[in-house]
Amino acid sequence: MNIIVTGASRGIGFATVKSLAATGNNKIIAVARSGSKLDNLKNVCRKINPGAEVIPLSVDIGSDDAEKALLQVINEVGDIDILVNNAGKLINKPFKDLCNSDFDNLFNINVKSVYRVIKILLPFFGGNAHIVNISSMGGVLGSAKFPGLSLYSASKGAVAILTEALAEEFKDDSIAVNCLALGAVQTEMLEEAFPGYKAPLSAEDMGKYIADFALNGNKYYNGKVLPVSVSTP
């Protein structure tokens, strides 16, 4: 399969690419800003499964350069079977301290980049393609909310609604669109936002789950926002 994973240089994205490489001779375009971390990911995956191919694509997915870079790689690879929109940003800041640039940064990365990548790839999705958008439990209506995460939660809620709308719009094209709303996962991003907090799941655990869902979830779901969390509610 031809697969694209954004935000692949660390954390959940890194672990997801590793798991996808381990499952078969997939061709995985790993997208992130850090070229050196992507090269490391490629080497790690080669040791896991020499038959899988990881193609590093060093680009800021929220920049104007993203479209040209993606199209160049897709022209070499061919149709895309799976897209995992994992790239994201987390800002932990009281609402009274937030500024307009915080809003722009969060929504540009967490929402607009999802919109832009899907828009770019739309002509290249093969039959029975699967788009997996990574959201957060903070973006789920009725879930527990936390101080400092108002904009982050709002941006992830937008991803959830976008998922539902696109699934309806793309169903006649045999493109499934689902959203995984993740609970707390022990990643560098979480540590930066909440120093000292210990999450119940590791990035490796979640990466395996996302990889399996990306490969098989469209057999059972379309247009769903699925909580992936051990917390209640």
Buried (B, 14 or more C-beta within 10 A) or exposed (E): BBBBBBBBBBBBBBBBBBBBBBBEEBBBBBBBBBEEBBBBBBEBBBEBBEEBBBBBBBBBBBEEEBBEBBBEBBEEBEBBBBBBBBBBBBBBBEEEEBEEEBBEBBBBBBBBBBBBBBEBBBEBBBEEBBBBBBBBBBBBEEBEEEEBBBBBBBBBBBBBBBBBEBBEEBEEEEBBBBBBBBBBBBBEBBBEBBEEEEBEBBBBBBBBBBBBBBBEBBEEBBBBBBBBBEEEE
